Amino acid sequence: MCGIAGTYRWPDGKAVTDLLTDTLAHRGPDGSGRYGRALGDGLGEVHLGHRRLSIIDLSGTGAQPMVSDGLVLTYNGELYNAPELRAELAAAGVRFRGTSDTEVLLEAWRRWGTDCLPRLRGMFAFGIFDERTGELVLARDQLGIKPLFLVRRGEGLVFASELKALAAATGGRLEVDHAALVASLLYYWVPDSRCAFREAEKLPPGSWLRCRPDGRVERGRFWNLRDVAAEGRERARAGERPDLAAIVEESTRRHLLSDVPVATFLSGGLDSSYLTALAARDRPGISAYTIGFRAEDARFEAMPDDLRHARQVAERFGVDLHEIEIAPDVLDLLPRMTYHLDEPIGDPAAINTFLICSAARSAGVKVMLSGMGADELFAGYRKHLANRLALRYQRVPRPLRRGLSAAVDRLPVATSRRGLRSVRFAKRFLSFADLPEETAFRRSYTMYDRAELLGLVDPDLAGTVDEVLTEHADVYRDNDLDDFVNRMCLADARMFLPGLNLAYTDRSSMAASTEVRVPYVDVEVVRAAFAVPGDRKIVGRQGKAVLKEAAAGVLPREIVYRPKGLFSAPLRAWMSRDLAPLVREVVNDGELVRSGFLRRDALARLVAEDAAGRQDYSKHLWHVLTLEYWYRGAIA
């Protein structure tokens, strides 16, 4: 895990690459490197930079940019099938100098070019330069685990692992993309198809981009999740039942490949408990990290006690458990996290990840395993079950539905001393239960409906709002699956997973100079997931049923079948106490309001409804704060 950067035919390329690389120092505190070369014939120069977090082959033979016989590589990530690729290349006559997966990737590229990309099993983003042809190729892993941002101007290109590096290197001349901000308001994150700055872009997952000295740019795709889902449907129709337990176990074992200590996130929920138990088989005494909140915050939020479940798993499997109580100074952490997250991302789980990774790093741990991705692939979120239940609810006579909706609407979501989670869930469910499939799915996890979003932003952005909503519909419908549950899973894996969960995990963990690996977000696990019919993912009221079947051979039933926990934070408690003055400031005199992007009266209504306990807008207001802090930094 590292930070990569570079320029190609870019003015002042060396100085810009130095600045890019220095901005990424937190991603790789163990070393840095630079490479530069003229392209000839007055075509400019190429410069590559690297910040190293040493995980595999800690010696100098793993240093980057790696230069070997005309190829130069700057690479961020891990290849979990590097041992097999190394053996195949060695059998073909390749002689390796060290033991790093970087060298394996470089030699695989030499032998197979872009054809090596679908053979790579891991997480990666890299730039590789060919001194003989003068071509630079950028590539990003199949599922978008690793980030890669770029800006093109004329025939020049600049790229980096983080958007803040590009913003710094372009002298603050990147303009805010208001369409991305509208999307961020809708989702509380920026979809991977968009970027918060107008001129910048994210290289799409499973794709590559080639720059040639003559100015031509070529793009290609080597992996497409839509095709994988269609292939999985055919496997399911043929009666194939993948051995999910074996596949997850094998993926977990591969993700433990490291020359430094590895630990796990352990919330006490199914996903992290299953991975921790499997990891402990291979690494007895492995460390795990878990979080708890101040008792008064947890009570106010009516949060379940996950700590006792984490302790039970740790004791059962001989895991060295480290418990971290989160009582953060959110006034201090909010602007800090906004800086590290690069784009306006309003999920407080980013704070949890940062604090866990910081604690692990202080204890000498550089690598963590996370259960990220299981919910998206195996239908584990409440929204998946709720959308299934909505189909039944729509068969209830309309007068009964209207009466129920009116009664629930009158209920408060909180008292002065306690949040009422069941009422919050009921209100949320009824907000989308009557809607058509795609609209209902979108409303089940986004922040606003169309009318609310139009009422919140500048009236001139009405066309942009419709454009953002249409994009969601287009992505959701871009498949020929006949399985409702797998349609939801595919949409999540294409949007929610790379746009939110993988994005905040990478950025908040790297802020603590820590690598997080995601064994569920593995190409073989993904292939297996889409070969499982939806009626084996949701059975009755049980989400992730097929994964629970697999885990039941390892974990106690009370862990496997316990109610789903939340890797979140006590937002209502924070909003009503720590952050209340800041909310008032942003509503009355924030940059978003002064610029006209957000309407003061609409924000004030959200605050009043939330304060009165009539609606739970704590998540909406938290995101407004993150958006405000991001915007202040962007226009500064």
N, C-alpha and C positions, 0 to 999 in steps of 0.2 A: 504494500500500500504506500503510495507516494503522491507527490504533486508533479505534474508535467506541464510544460509550457513551450512555446516556440513561435517563431515568425518565419514567413516565407515571402520574399520580395516585398518586405515592409520597410518603410522609411525608418532609419535609425534602429534597425533590427536588433543589433547587439545590445544597445542600451535598453530597448523595450523588453527584450527577453530577460535581461538581468533584473529589471523591475518586476516582471511577471514572476520570476523564480523566487525572488526575495519575498514577495507578497504571500507565497505559498509555503513559507518556512515552517508553519505549524503542521503541515501535512507530512513533512519529512525532516525532523530535527537531527537525524543521524548522519547526514551528509548532503552535499550539493555538487552539481556538475554542470558544465556548459560545453557546447559544441558550436562552431561556426565555420561556414565555408561559402566562398563566392560561387555563384552559379555559372559564371563565364559569360562572355559576349555582352557585358554590360546589363545583364538581366537581374542584377541584385544579389542578395545573399539569403542563405538559410541559417537560422540560429535555433538551437534546441537547448532547453534547460530542464533540470531535474532536481527535486528534493527527495531525499531517501529516508524511508522508515524501514530499517533493516529487519526482515522477517525470515527470509530463506537465503542461505549463503551470506553470512555476516561479513565475509572477507571483502577485500578490494576487487575480487573477480566479479562481484555482483554490482559494482558501481555503474552509474549511468550519468549521461547518455553513454550507451555501450556502442563502441565502434569496432567493427570486425569485417575485414576484407570488402570494403566498399559499402557496407550497410551501417546505419546509425539509428539506434532505437532509444526513445524515451518512453517509459512504460509505467502505468499505474495499475496494480491489481495482483491477482494470484491465479495461477493455472493449476487446477487440482488434478489434471491428468498429465502434468509435466513428466512424471516418471515414465509413463508409457510412451509419450512422444519422444523423450530422450532416448529410450531403448530403440525405438524404430529408426531414429536418425543415426544413432551410433552404428546400428547394423548396416546402414547405407554408407558408412564411411566417415561420418562427421566426428571430429575430435573436439571434445569440450574442454575448456580451460578451468571451469568452476562447476558449482552445483546449483546455480540459480535458475529459476524458471524464466528469467529475462533472457538468458542465453538460449534456452530451448525455444522461446518465441522467435528470437532473431533467426535462428537456424531453420525453424519451420517456415518462416517467411521466405528465406533464401531458396528453399527447396520447392515450396508450393505457392508462394505469392498469396493472393487473396483467397485461393482455394484452401488455405490453412485455417481460415477463420471459422467455418462451421465445425472444424475438428477440435476447436478449443473449448474446454470445459472449465469455466471459472468466471471471474469478474475481471474486466479489463477495459482500459482506454489507453491508446498509445498513438504515437507518431513515429513513422519510420521513413528515413531518408535514404535514397539510393544515389551514391556519389557518381555512379556511371551514367545514369539517365537524368539526374537532376530532379527526380520526382519525389514529392512528399506525399505519403498516404496517412490519413487519420482513420482510426477504427474504434468502435465501441461495442461492448459485449451484447449478447443476445437479448437480455432483459432490462438493460439500462441500469445495472447496479452501480457502475462507475460513471461519473459525469465527464462530459467533454464539451466545453463551450468554445465558440469561435466567432470571429468577425471577419468578413471579407470586404475589402475596398479595392475596386479596380482589379488588378491582377495580384494584389497582395492579400495575405491571410495572417491572422494572429490567433493562437489558440491557447487554452489553459484549462486546468482542472476546476477552476472556480471563476465565477462571474466577476467577483470583486477585483481579481487580478486584471481582467480585461478592462474594467472600468478605470482602474489606476493607470494602466499602460496606454490608454487612449486619451489621457489627460482630462477625464471627466466630460468628454464630448458626446457620450452616448445618451440618447434621449429616452425618457421613460415611455414605454409602450402602454397606452391607456387601455388597450384591449386586453393586455395581460393583467392589468390591475382589476379590470372588470371580472375577468375569469378568476382571479384570486379572491375577490369578494364572494363570488358564487361558490367556489369550492373550498376556500381557505388555504389554497395552494395554487401554484401556477402549473398548468398542464405541461407535460414534457414537450408538446408540440409548439409551445410558446416560450417566449423569454421576456423577462421584465424590462429589458432595454431593446428598443426597436431594431437596432442594427445587428444585435447579437443573435445567435441561434445555438441550439443544442443539437449535436450530431445525434440523429435518431438511433435508438437501440437496434442492434443487429445490422448495422450499416457501415459503409466506409466512404471516404472521400479522397480523391487523388488530384493533386495539383501538379501541373506540368510546367516546365520552364517557359513554354510559349504562351502561357496564360490560360490554356484550356483547363477546365475543371470537370472531372468525371465523378459520378456517384454510383454506388451499387448497394444492393441489399443481399445479405447472405443468410438471413434467418427472419422468419415472419411468424409471429404468434398466431395470426389468423389461420395460416396454413397448418400449424401444429395442432390447433383446436379441431380443424376439419379432419386431419389425420386421426386424431383421437376419437372423433365420432365414428369413423369407419372401423377402428379397432374395437370399439364398444359394440357396434352392430355385428361384428364378426364373433362376438362372444368372448373376446380377450379380456381377462381380468388380471391386471398387473399386480405383482406381489409388492404392494406398497410398503410393507414393513421392511422388506429386504432393500428396496430402493432408497428409502429414507435412511436406513442404517448405513448403507454404503456411501451415500452422500455425506452424512455426518462424519464418517471415518476419514473421507478425503479432505474434508474441511479442517481437520485437525493437523494437517501437514504444516509443520512449522519448526524453525530452529530456535524459537523463543517461547516462553510460557503462553498457554492459551487458557482462557476462562470462558464462562457462559453468563448470559443474562438468565435469571431465574425468577420469574414473577410468581410461580406457583400455579400458573395456568397450564393447559394441556401442551401447547406448542413448545414453550421453553422447558417444561418439565421433561418432555419426551426427548428433546435434544440433549439435555443435561444428563439424563439417565443413560443414553446411548454413548455420550462422550465419556462418562465415568467408567464404562466398561473398558474403553480403550486407554483411558488415562486415569487410573485410580487416584483418588484424592484431588481431582481437579477442583479449581476454585470456581465459585459462582457468586454473582452479585445481585442483590435484590433491594427494593426500595420500600419505604413506608412514609407516611405523612404525619404531620403533627396531629395528635389525637383530636383536637378541637376542629381542625379542618376536615378530617376524615368523617367525623360525626355530622358536621353540617352538610357535607356532600352525600351522606348516606353511602359511603364507599365500603365495599366488602373488605374483610380482613384477609388479604392475600398472603401476608407474612407467615401465618401458621401453616399454610399449604407449602410454601417454599421451604420452611424448616422441615416439614415432613419428608419432602423429596430429598433434601440434603442429607438428613439422617439415614434414610433408607438406602441411599447409594454411596454413602461415604464421601460426600461432597463438602469441601471447605467453604462454608457460606459466610459471606460478608454482607451485613445489613447496613443500609444507609438511610437515615431519616432525612427526608427532604422537607426542610423548613427554610426555603430559599429567600434571599432578599430579592424579590421579583422586580423591584424598582431598579435594581442594579443589573439583574440578569436579562431583563427584557431587551434593552438596547444592545447588550453584548451578544445575545443569541441572534438578534435581528441582523447584526453585522455578519456573523458566521454563516447564517442560513442563506445569504446571498440574494434571496428573493423573498417576498412577503409570504411566509408560511405560518399559519396561525394554529399549529398543533402544539400544545404545551408538552407533549411527549418528547419533543426535541430537548427540553430542559432536563427531563429525566435521563435521557440518553447521555447528554453532556456530563451530568453530575456522576452517573455511574461510571462512564469511561474515565473521567478525571480521577475518581477514587481508585479504579483499577490501575491506571497509569502510575499513580503515586505508589502503588504496591509493586511496581515493576512489570505489570501485565501490558503487553502491546496488542494482543489479539483477543477478540471476544466473539463468541457465537451467539446469534440472535435467532429467535423463532419467527422473524418477519417473513411474511409471504404465505403462511399456511392458511390464514383466514381468507385471503383473496382467491387462492387456488382451490380450496376445499369448502367454500361457502360457510365460513365460520362467523361472519359478522351478523349482528342482529338484523341489519337491513335485508340480508338474504332471506332469513326466515320470515321477516315482516312482509316482504313482497310476495312470498308464497301465501301467507295468511290473507293478504289483501285480495287475492283471487277468490277465496272463500267468502270474505267479508262482502264482496261485491254482489254475492247472491242473496244477502239479507235484504228484505224489502226496504225500499228507499225511505218510507216514513220512519221506520225504526232507526235507520242510519242517521237521518237528520236529527231525531230526538237525542240519540246517544252523543252525537257531535256537539249539540248545543249544551248538554249537561256537562260534558268533559271540558268544554271551553270555559265554563264558569268556575272550574276548580282552580285553586292556587297551585303553583309549582313549588312553593316553599313557604314556610312560616319564618318568623324572626329567628328561630333557633335551629331549623333543620330543613334540608331540601327534601322534596317528595319525588323520588326517582320514578315511581310507578306512574304518577300523574304526568311527568315529563315524557315518559315513553308513550303514554296513551295519546297525548296531544300530538306528538311527533307522528305516530302511526296514522291518526285521523287526518293529518295534513296531506297525505298522499294516497290513502287507501282506495279512494274512488277514481284515481287517475288512470289513463292508459299506461301500458307496460313501460315504455322508455321514460315517459315523464315521471311516472311513479318511482322508478328506480333512481332517477336523478334527484327527485325531491327527497328521497329517503336518506340521502347522505350529504346533500348540499345545503347551503345556508339560507337561500331565499328562493321564492318562486319568481316568475317573470315580473309580476306587478310590483312585488316588494323591491326587487332589484332596480326596476325603472324608477321607483319612488325614492331610492336612496342616492342615485348618482345624477350627475349633470344631465339635463334633458337632451343635450346634443349627442349623448352617447347611446340613445335608444337603438340605433342601428347596430352598434357594437354589441349591446346586450343580446340582440337577436342572433347576431353572428356567433357569439359564444355558445348560446343554447343550441343552435343548429349544429355546431361542431360536436357537441356531446351526442346529439341524436345520430349524426353520421357515423361516429365511432361505434356507438352501441349497435347500430343496425348493419355494420360492415361485416357480416358473416352469414352463413347459411345453416347455422345450427338449429336443430328443432327441439332443443332442450333449454327450457327457461332458466334453470339454475346455471347451466354452463354458459349461457349468454351473459348472465350477470358476472360470472367468474372471469370470462374473457374481457369484458369491459373493464373490470377492476384491474386485471393484469396488464392491460394496455394503458390505463389512465391513472387509477388510484395508486397502484404500486410504484411505478417510476416517478410519478408527479409529486407524490407526498411521502410515502413511507421510506422508499429507498433514498429519496433526496435528503430528507432530514436526518436519516441514519448516517449517511456518508458525511454530511457537512458538520453535524454536531459531534460525531465521534472523532473526525479528523481535527476539529478544533481542540480536542484533547490529545492529539497525536496518537490516536488509537485506531486500529483496524477492526472493523466489524464484518464478520462473514455471515452469510445467510444460506444455510444448507437447504432450506425449502425452496429457495429461488435458484434452483439448479436445473439445467436443461433436461436431465433425465427425470427429475421429480415432476417438472412441468409437463413433460410428455405423458407421464403416468396419470397426472391429475386430470388431463382432458380426455383420457381413455376411460374415466370413471363417469357413468351416467349421473345426472343430477339427483335421481331418486335414491342413489347410494351416498350422496353427499348430505342431503337433508332427509332424515327419516323421522316422521312424526314431528316433534318439536326439537329434534336434535340436529344442530348443524355440525359439519365436519364429521359426520357419522363414520365414513370410511377410514378417516385418519384415527378416530377413536378406536375402531376395531383393531387397527394396527398397533396402536399404543397400549391396548389392553393386555398385550402379551408381555409388557415390560413394567407398566406403572400400576399402582393401586387403583381400583375402580373409583374410589372417592376423589382422586385427582382427575382421572379421565372424564368422569361424568359430572363434575362439579359445574355450577353455573359459570358462564363466561365472565372473566375479570376484565378490567380496563387498564391499559397502560396509558393512563392519562394523569390529570392533576385536579386538585380541588378548586376549580375555576370560580365557582360561586362564592366560596369563602374568600378567595383572593380579591375578587371584584368588590365584594361588600366591605372589605377592610383595607388591605394593602394598596389596592389600585384605584379606589374610588376617587381620590383627588385628581389622579392622572386622567381618568375617564372624563371628568368634568372639564379639565383643561383642553383635552383634544376636541371635545364637542364644541366648546365655546370659542377656542382660538387656535385650533390645530391647522397645520399646513394644508391638509386635505380639504378642510372646510373653506379656508381662505382662498385656495386655488379654484374652488368651485367644483372640484371632482365629487365631493360628498356634500349632501344637503344637511345643514345644521338641524332643521326642524325634524327631519326623519331620524337622525341620530338621537336627538333629544327624546323622541317617542320611544325608541328602543331602551334607552336608559330608564325612563319612567316606568315602562311596563316591567322591566327586569327588577327594579328597586321595589315595586309594589308586590312582587311575587306572582303577578298574573301570567307572565311568560318567562321562560328561561332563555335569556339572551346573553348569558355569560360568555359562551363560545364566540358569538358574533362580536361582542365588545372586545374580547381578547384579541380577535383578529384585526379589528379596527386599530387597536394599539400597535400591533406588529406592523400593520400597513403604514401607519403614521410614522413610526420610527424608521422604517425602510425608506419611505418617501423623503423624510428629512435628510437622510444620508445621500439619497440619489440626487437631490437638487442642490446639495451643499457645494 
